Amino acid sequence: MRRQALHSQEMVPGDDAPLPTAPDAEAVRSASAAGGAGTVVWHRDDLRIGDNPGLAAAAAETDRVLPLFVFDPAFYGERGMACDARIEFLHDCLRDLDRQYRDVGGAGLTYAHGDPLDVLERFVDAGWDVVATATASGRYGRRRDDRARERLGVRFVAGDGLVRDADRPREGWSDHVESWLAAEPLDWDPRSVAIERVGSPVDPDRMSDAYGVDSAKTDVPIGGRGPARERLRAFAEEIAAYPGSISSPLDAREGTSGLSPYLRFGCLSVGEVHRHVDERAPDGRGKSMFVSRLFWNRHYTQKLLDWPGWLDRAVNPVYEGFNSDRHDPGLVAAWKEGETGFPMVDASMRCLRETGWLNFRMRALCASVYFHVLQQPWRIGADHFYEHLIDGDAAINYTQWQSQCGLIGRPGLRLYDPRKQVRDQDPDGEFVTRWIPELEPLPSVHLDAPEKTPLAVQCEVGVRIGETYPYPIVDYEAARSEFRERYGAVFDVAAARLGDEEIARRASLSGGVEAARSIAADRGDPDGAAGDDAGGTAQTGLDDFE
Ligand SMILES: Cc1cc2nc3c(=O)[nH]c(=O)nc-3n(C[C@H](O)[C@H](O)[C@H](O)COP(=O)(O)OP(=O)(O)OC[C@H]3O[C@@H](n4cnc5c(N)ncnc54)[C@H](O)[C@@H]3O)c2cc1C
């Protein structure tokens, strides 16, 4: 059975938790009676004490804060859709957050376990207020936060650069983010507040034991602010090399910032990263390209804030269920295992499973081949990425998947050719043979399409395509043309749907509702005339955020 998604509507967390809800009500009551109640700061994906909107707001209003992290059973075990390596990374970040509080003279972080609402209720009943930093989440997190607000009066403090409560969030959006990035960090004075803690029987080690967390991944970064700051400092010094390192899967591992897991868990704020690079990194193309990526981070996160359906429904209803009738578990399994017969895809998928990270280009390639060539349902692929990525971020992962697959219905769909990617990004076959050692003996000139290697060469080097390594699992050219035909056949109808106010809003394009409407006007045909060039090879850059 496939794992239940965290964001699914039906999820009921906590019903099979192997640990009791903790700390218990009595422990909370007696700690509160001893020193009086103040404000609980409920940490979620903001695992830092600096530049933290929720914490800064609490510290400004009270002289007693209690930082709390609740281990939610929904994120663990079979239903959690998080690989053990991501959980271990989270646990590193939590130990580090505990240290951050102790380093400024506080008692540390209180750990709890259970349905967050049940845990928070114990504090509210004992007289505490609760504050949290607002975040963009899917249906599960949204429902949890709505209930926390309504039932317990939890206050969510915005400050992440996203536009909330606006009728048209995309109007003036870039200016808004730019001025947010230029703002001063949210400081607070640790000497002005007592940082309290309630003893609890749970901590990261106990959670790992209880849920059997034991990662087999390798080369995974250590979580926490120290490693994050070190990575940021080193990257800023080498930023000039960034543009040349982005596309190759080998160069990117050291040449891009590697900050994504730290941003995902909030060890660093986006603003802090921006400030450091702005002040310390040399001006040039590397710096401006990197800063544009920080905008993309906010852009894709804004999309999820604008419409939670990104996680489970095609943004353009015309593409809902596309490829579902062709679902072939054998093709999906081959893609997940790195056994498709397309070396760049297979090397990337094995690398993802083993290390939990891939550069942007290879993520896009694997998503493209999965949806456009193997023609499989997008969400199964997106869930697999989400499970294995250490930086697995619901907002970015699922919106990127839908964009890469072409589910928005805008022109400029990009189809990646896995053989060209070998020739362009790995001409010596270093990446491919690192992850597919069975191809090591093959001369690198054959690594883009091993099935075309002359039999005499195969015999000579002892690699038999079809035995040592699979033939391509589908005929690339035929599958691609078939996809283009199927996709193109409904493209004009899909483009027309972008003219609907509701669809235009949920698409959350960088140009807002107007941009969606103009696609509908230029390319849409509600009566469904086939767009024979739709899904063509147009290579849009990402500078328009798609
Ligand atoms: C199908 C697919 C799924 C993805 N899933 C995720 C995910 O779950 N989590 C995630 O953080 N990124 C995701 N990305 C975006 C991107 O691949 C990663 O952010 C990047 O590879 C992380 O490495 P880095 O920190 O060294 O990146 P850098 O190039 O150093 O970029 C710095 C930061 O900018 C942001 N960023 C960079 N590229 C993008 C982008 N295209 N979209 C949005 N933000 C971006 C990230 O926060 C990143 O950490 C996905 C991309 C694709 C195509």
The ligand as a Gaussian input file, in Angstrom:
#p B3LYP/6-31G(d) Opt

LIG

0 1
 C       10.618000      18.611000      -9.296000
 C       11.339000      19.534000      -8.335000
 C       11.155000      19.392000      -6.970000
 C       11.802000      20.257000      -6.061000
 N       11.584000      20.088000      -4.715000
 C       12.176000      20.935000      -3.836000
 C       11.974000      20.789000      -2.447000
 O       11.220000      19.917000      -1.988000
 N       12.607000      21.650000      -1.601000
 C       13.429000      22.648000      -2.070000
 O       13.986000      23.413000      -1.257000
 N       13.609000      22.813000      -3.394000
 C       13.045000      21.993000      -4.290000
 N       13.272000      22.160000      -5.628000
 C       14.017000      23.343000      -6.103000
 C       15.552000      23.175000      -6.255000
 O       15.850000      22.036000      -7.014000
 C       16.268000      23.097000      -4.906000
 O       15.861000      24.181000      -4.090000
 C       17.779000      23.199000      -5.029000
 O       18.247000      22.199000      -5.894000
 C       18.399000      23.044000      -3.631000
 O       19.796000      23.105000      -3.667000
 P       20.573000      24.401000      -3.155000
 O       20.086000      24.822000      -1.825000
 O       22.031000      24.110000      -3.285000
 O       20.117000      25.455000      -4.229000
 P       20.689000      26.894000      -4.624000
 O       20.819000      26.900000      -6.105000
 O       21.869000      27.246000      -3.837000
 O       19.479000      27.861000      -4.281000
 C       19.344000      28.513000      -3.012000
 C       17.957000      28.373000      -2.501000
 O       17.027000      28.977000      -3.403000
 C       15.813000      28.226000      -3.419000
 N       15.621000      27.675000      -4.765000
 C       16.572000      27.346000      -5.671000
 N       16.004000      26.912000      -6.806000
 C       14.672000      26.955000      -6.610000
 C       13.541000      26.647000      -7.410000
 N       13.666000      26.213000      -8.664000
 N       12.311000      26.805000      -6.877000
 C       12.152000      27.274000      -5.620000
 N       13.180000      27.593000      -4.813000
 C       14.417000      27.438000      -5.307000
 C       15.987000      27.092000      -2.424000
 O       15.480000      27.514000      -1.188000
 C       17.496000      26.937000      -2.366000
 O       17.958000      26.366000      -1.172000
 C       12.639000      21.296000      -6.556000
 C       12.831000      21.415000      -7.939000
 C       12.195000      20.552000      -8.813000
 C       12.413000      20.705000     -10.294000

